């Protein structure tokens, strides 16, 4: 069907999730689930109304795929940590589209976690659906803080029969931190939102537990930062999703956030260090006598800041860990990474030089 080596990390419906999911809605042994949007009081989801308005398709039946990983840690997440960080099953785009077609559902909903972590591969599924299920709709979610969206990728996913929900998890620093238990990456948030408007990506807004006052505050901020045209574009379709006390909600924190085996953590640190140090070399970083760093160009400065932010997110995940794995080992890895990065910047070393120098930390 589709020539690709990419394997999706699909997390089966967790036991705690099953407190809110009918057994008859589980698909492929619980690897996926289906959802009838307006059944059982789920009428808050206005996707069918917006899809009918935008795409002339009033679809209520969804095939739901849960992808592993998230950049947030929302305490109300009915997917639960086990549904986000549990053991995953590798599936190709071909396999998932075939499973979707066999399910008889109308909308392919790629969910998370944070599905936009995988946004560079969404077009594989979109193209397969266009060929093998041309009446189907591809639906997924954007949170604006997963990574920097690229113009190329956003153009690839802006195809007929696609529609995306842009989830506004918080309106300001305090609101965001309370609802996500993570710091608000404001710069990335507004950068990505601006790009969605500029490329006219087919999307609509959803707010999480926001009052009318918070909604108004958000659109005022959009008008201030991005202009009236962007605010008007975003106000075409939006709604607030109230926080619902699902049966699974009390089990959200049953598994530590972002837990993975120590070996995988070590490999992740090693990869980040290699890329960070390579950037140090390529950017021509120099340290002045007064202790300030200079960069060859602004993009490289932003790249360094992005890597440092990624390291901080990993540290936050480690700090929150409540599992039985050795936190001490992970803290040592993190501290070693920071020490090595600082030392490399001070001495303008490449990755290769760092690991071969007799003076390495």
C-alpha positions as CSV (number, residue, x, y, z in Angstrom):
1,X,0.0,0.0,0.0
2,X,2.6,2.6,1.1
3,X,6.3,2.4,1.0
4,X,7.6,3.4,4.4
5,X,9.8,2.1,7.2
6,X,8.1,4.2,9.9
7,X,6.5,2.2,12.7
8,X,3.9,3.8,14.9
9,X,3.9,3.3,18.6
10,X,0.3,2.4,19.4
11,X,-0.7,2.0,23.0
12,X,-3.6,-0.4,23.6
13,X,-6.6,0.8,25.7
14,X,-5.4,0.6,29.3
15,X,-7.3,-1.3,32.1
16,X,-8.1,2.0,33.8
17,X,-9.5,3.4,30.6
18,X,-11.8,0.5,30.2
19,X,-13.8,1.8,33.2
20,X,-15.2,4.3,30.7
21,X,-15.1,2.3,27.5
22,X,-17.7,-0.3,26.5
23,X,-16.3,-3.8,25.8
24,X,-18.1,-3.8,22.5
25,X,-16.2,-0.6,21.5
26,X,-12.8,-2.3,21.7
27,X,-11.2,-3.2,18.4
28,X,-8.5,-5.7,17.5
29,X,-8.3,-7.0,21.0
30,X,-8.2,-3.6,22.6
31,X,-5.4,-2.2,20.4
32,X,-7.9,0.4,19.2
33,X,-11.4,1.5,20.1
34,X,-14.3,3.1,18.4
35,X,-16.5,5.9,19.6
36,X,-19.9,7.2,18.7
37,X,-19.5,10.9,19.3
38,X,-23.0,11.6,20.6
39,X,-23.7,8.4,22.5
40,X,-23.7,8.4,26.3
41,X,-23.6,12.1,26.9
42,X,-20.6,12.8,24.7
43,X,-22.4,15.7,22.9
44,X,-19.7,18.2,23.9
45,X,-17.6,17.1,20.9
46,X,-18.7,19.4,18.1
47,X,-16.4,17.7,15.5
48,X,-19.4,16.3,13.5
49,X,-21.0,19.8,13.3
50,X,-17.7,21.4,12.2
51,X,-16.9,18.6,9.8
52,X,-20.3,18.9,8.2
53,X,-19.8,22.7,7.8
54,X,-16.2,22.4,6.5
55,X,-16.2,19.1,4.7
56,X,-19.9,18.4,4.1
57,X,-19.5,15.2,6.1
58,X,-21.5,14.8,9.3
59,X,-19.6,11.8,10.7
60,X,-20.2,10.6,14.3
61,X,-18.4,7.2,14.2
62,X,-14.6,7.4,15.0
63,X,-11.8,4.8,14.9
64,X,-9.4,5.9,17.6
65,X,-5.7,5.2,17.7
66,X,-3.7,6.1,20.9
67,X,-0.1,6.9,20.2
68,X,2.6,6.7,22.9
69,X,4.2,9.8,24.6
70,X,3.1,13.2,25.5
71,X,4.8,16.5,26.3
72,X,2.2,17.4,29.0
73,X,1.0,15.7,32.2
74,X,-2.6,16.7,32.6
75,X,-4.2,15.5,35.9
76,X,-7.6,15.1,34.2
77,X,-6.4,13.0,31.3
78,X,-8.9,10.1,30.9
79,X,-6.4,8.2,28.7
80,X,-4.4,7.8,31.9
81,X,-0.6,7.5,32.0
82,X,-0.8,3.8,31.2
83,X,-2.7,4.7,28.0
84,X,0.0,7.2,27.1
85,X,3.2,5.5,28.4
86,X,2.2,1.9,28.5
87,X,3.8,-0.9,26.5
88,X,3.2,-0.1,22.8
89,X,2.6,-2.2,19.7
90,X,4.4,-1.4,16.5
91,X,2.1,-0.8,13.5
92,X,2.7,0.4,10.0
93,X,0.5,3.0,8.3
94,X,-0.7,0.2,6.0
95,X,-1.7,-2.0,8.9
96,X,-3.6,0.8,10.7
97,X,-5.5,1.9,7.6
98,X,-6.5,-1.7,6.9
99,X,-7.7,-2.0,10.5
100,X,-9.6,1.2,10.1
101,X,-11.3,0.0,6.9
102,X,-12.2,-3.3,8.5
103,X,-13.8,-1.5,11.5
104,X,-16.4,0.2,9.3
105,X,-15.9,3.6,11.0
106,X,-16.1,6.9,9.2
107,X,-13.3,9.0,10.8
108,X,-9.7,8.0,11.5
109,X,-8.8,9.8,14.7
110,X,-5.1,9.7,15.5
111,X,-5.0,10.5,19.2
112,X,-2.5,10.5,22.1
113,X,-0.8,11.4,24.3
114,X,0.4,14.0,21.9
115,X,-0.1,12.7,18.3
116,X,1.6,15.8,16.8
117,X,4.9,14.3,18.1
118,X,4.5,12.2,15.0
119,X,3.2,15.0,12.7
120,X,5.9,14.5,10.1
121,X,4.4,11.1,9.3
122,X,0.7,12.0,9.3
123,X,0.7,12.4,5.5
124,X,1.4,8.6,5.1
125,X,-2.0,7.8,6.6
126,X,-3.8,10.7,4.8
127,X,-2.5,9.6,1.4
128,X,-3.5,5.9,2.1
129,X,-7.0,7.0,3.2
130,X,-7.3,9.1,0.0
131,X,-6.6,6.0,-2.1
132,X,-8.3,3.2,-0.2
133,X,-11.1,5.0,1.8
134,X,-11.7,8.3,-0.1
135,X,-14.8,9.2,1.9
136,X,-13.1,8.9,5.2
137,X,-11.9,11.9,7.3
138,X,-8.5,12.1,8.9
139,X,-8.7,13.8,12.3
140,X,-6.0,14.5,14.9
141,X,-5.0,17.0,17.6
142,X,-2.5,19.8,17.8
143,X,-1.3,21.3,21.1
144,X,1.1,23.8,19.7
145,X,4.0,22.9,22.0
146,X,5.1,19.5,20.8
147,X,7.8,20.9,18.5
148,X,8.3,23.5,15.8
149,X,5.8,22.6,13.1
150,X,7.4,22.9,9.6
151,X,5.8,24.6,6.7
152,X,6.4,21.6,4.5
153,X,4.7,19.2,6.9
154,X,1.7,21.5,7.5
155,X,1.2,21.8,3.7
156,X,1.4,18.0,3.4
157,X,-1.3,17.4,6.0
158,X,-3.6,20.2,4.7
159,X,-5.5,17.9,2.3
160,X,-9.2,17.3,1.4
161,X,-11.0,15.4,4.1
162,X,-8.7,16.4,6.9
163,X,-9.7,18.4,10.0
164,X,-7.7,19.1,13.1
165,X,-8.5,20.2,16.7
166,X,-6.1,22.7,18.1
167,X,-6.3,22.1,21.9
168,X,-5.8,25.2,24.0
169,X,-4.8,23.7,27.3
170,X,-4.3,27.0,29.1
171,X,-4.8,30.7,28.5
172,X,-1.9,32.1,30.5
173,X,1.0,30.8,32.6
174,X,-1.0,30.0,35.7
175,X,-3.9,28.4,33.8
176,X,-1.5,26.3,31.7
177,X,0.6,25.1,34.6
178,X,-2.5,24.2,36.6
179,X,-4.0,22.2,33.8
180,X,-0.9,20.5,32.3
181,X,1.6,20.4,35.2
182,X,4.2,21.7,32.8
183,X,5.7,25.2,32.1
184,X,4.1,27.2,29.3
185,X,6.4,27.4,26.3
186,X,4.8,30.6,25.1
187,X,7.3,31.3,22.3
188,X,6.7,27.9,20.7
189,X,2.9,28.2,21.2
190,X,2.5,31.5,19.4
191,X,5.0,30.6,16.7
192,X,3.1,27.4,15.7
193,X,-0.3,29.1,16.0
194,X,0.8,31.9,13.6
195,X,2.0,29.3,11.1
196,X,-1.4,27.5,11.1
197,X,-3.1,30.7,10.2
198,X,-0.5,31.7,7.5
199,X,-0.9,28.3,5.8
200,X,-4.7,28.1,6.4
201,X,-4.4,24.6,7.9
202,X,-7.9,23.1,8.3
203,X,-8.5,23.3,12.0
204,X,-10.6,24.6,14.8
205,X,-10.0,25.5,18.5
206,X,-11.0,23.6,21.6
207,X,-10.5,25.1,25.1
208,X,-10.0,22.9,28.1
209,X,-12.2,23.9,31.0
210,X,-12.1,27.6,30.1
211,X,-14.6,30.2,31.3
212,X,-16.0,32.8,28.9
213,X,-13.7,35.4,30.5
214,X,-10.6,33.2,29.7
215,X,-11.8,32.6,26.1
216,X,-12.1,36.4,25.7
217,X,-8.7,36.9,27.2
218,X,-7.2,34.4,24.7
219,X,-8.7,36.1,21.6
220,X,-7.6,39.5,22.9
221,X,-4.1,38.1,23.2
222,X,-4.3,36.7,19.6
223,X,-5.4,40.1,18.4
224,X,-2.5,41.7,20.2
225,X,0.2,39.2,19.1
226,X,-1.0,38.0,15.7
227,X,-3.5,40.5,14.5
228,X,-7.3,40.9,14.0
229,X,-7.3,38.7,10.8
230,X,-5.9,35.8,12.8
231,X,-8.3,36.3,15.6
232,X,-11.3,36.3,13.2
233,X,-9.9,33.2,11.5
234,X,-9.7,31.3,14.8
235,X,-13.1,32.4,16.0
236,X,-14.9,30.8,13.1
237,X,-15.3,27.5,15.0
238,X,-14.3,27.0,18.7
239,X,-15.8,25.5,21.8
240,X,-14.8,24.7,25.4
241,X,-14.6,21.1,26.7
242,X,-15.6,21.0,30.3
243,X,-13.5,18.8,32.6
244,X,-15.4,15.6,33.1
245,X,-15.0,13.4,36.1
246,X,-14.5,10.1,34.2
247,X,-14.2,6.9,36.2
248,X,-10.6,6.6,35.0
249,X,-9.6,10.1,36.3
250,X,-8.7,8.9,39.8
251,X,-6.3,6.5,38.2
252,X,-4.4,9.0,36.0
253,X,-1.3,9.0,38.2
254,X,-1.0,5.2,38.6
255,X,2.1,5.2,36.5
256,X,5.0,7.7,36.6
257,X,5.1,10.3,33.9
258,X,7.3,9.4,31.0
259,X,8.8,6.2,32.5
260,X,11.0,4.1,30.2
261,X,13.8,1.6,30.9
262,X,17.1,3.0,32.0
263,X,18.8,1.8,28.9
264,X,16.4,3.8,26.7
265,X,16.9,6.9,28.9
266,X,20.7,6.5,28.5
267,X,20.4,6.3,24.8
268,X,18.2,9.4,24.7
269,X,20.8,11.4,26.7
270,X,23.6,10.2,24.4
271,X,21.7,11.2,21.3
272,X,20.8,14.6,22.7
273,X,24.4,15.2,23.7
274,X,25.8,14.2,20.3
275,X,23.4,16.6,18.5
276,X,24.0,19.4,21.0
277,X,27.7,19.2,20.8
278,X,27.6,19.0,17.0
279,X,25.6,22.2,17.0
280,X,28.2,23.8,19.3
281,X,30.8,23.0,16.7
282,X,28.8,24.1,13.7
283,X,27.7,27.3,15.3
284,X,31.2,28.4,16.1
285,X,30.4,29.2,19.7
286,X,33.0,31.3,21.5
287,X,33.2,32.4,25.1
288,X,34.3,35.9,25.8
289,X,36.5,37.0,28.7
290,X,33.4,38.5,30.4
291,X,31.8,35.1,30.3
292,X,29.2,35.7,27.6
293,X,28.6,33.3,24.7
294,X,28.5,34.5,21.1
295,X,26.7,32.6,18.3
296,X,27.4,32.6,14.6
297,X,23.7,33.2,13.9
298,X,20.4,33.5,15.6
299,X,18.9,30.1,14.4
300,X,21.8,28.3,16.1
301,X,21.1,30.2,19.3
302,X,17.5,29.1,19.1
303,X,18.6,25.5,18.4
304,X,20.8,25.5,21.5
305,X,18.0,26.9,23.6
306,X,15.7,24.2,22.2
307,X,18.1,21.5,23.2
308,X,18.5,22.9,26.7
309,X,14.7,23.0,27.0
310,X,14.5,19.4,26.0
311,X,17.1,18.4,28.6
312,X,15.0,20.4,31.2
313,X,11.9,18.5,30.2
314,X,13.7,15.2,30.7
315,X,14.9,16.4,34.1
316,X,11.3,17.3,35.0
317,X,10.2,13.8,34.0
318,X,12.9,12.2,36.1
319,X,12.0,14.4,39.1
320,X,8.4,13.4,38.9
321,X,9.2,9.7,38.7
322,X,7.4,7.6,41.3
323,X,8.5,4.2,39.8
324,X,10.9,1.6,41.2
325,X,13.6,2.4,38.6
326,X,16.8,4.0,39.9
327,X,16.3,7.7,39.9
328,X,19.9,8.1,41.1
329,X,21.2,6.6,37.8
330,X,19.0,8.9,35.8
331,X,20.0,12.0,37.7
332,X,23.7,11.1,37.2
333,X,23.1,10.8,33.5
334,X,21.3,14.1,33.4
335,X,24.0,15.9,35.4
336,X,26.8,14.4,33.3
337,X,25.0,15.6,30.2
338,X,24.9,19.2,31.5
339,X,28.5,19.1,32.7
340,X,29.7,17.8,29.4
341,X,27.7,20.3,27.4
342,X,28.9,23.2,29.5
343,X,32.5,22.0,29.2
344,X,32.2,21.5,25.5
345,X,30.9,25.1,25.0
346,X,33.7,26.5,27.2
347,X,36.3,24.7,25.1
348,X,34.6,24.9,21.7
349,X,34.7,21.2,21.2
350,X,32.9,18.9,18.8
351,X,31.2,15.7,19.9
352,X,34.2,13.7,18.7
353,X,36.7,15.9,20.5
354,X,34.7,15.7,23.7
355,X,34.8,11.9,23.9
356,X,38.5,11.6,22.8
357,X,40.0,14.5,24.8
358,X,42.1,13.4,27.8
359,X,40.7,16.4,29.7
360,X,37.1,15.4,29.2
361,X,34.9,15.7,32.4
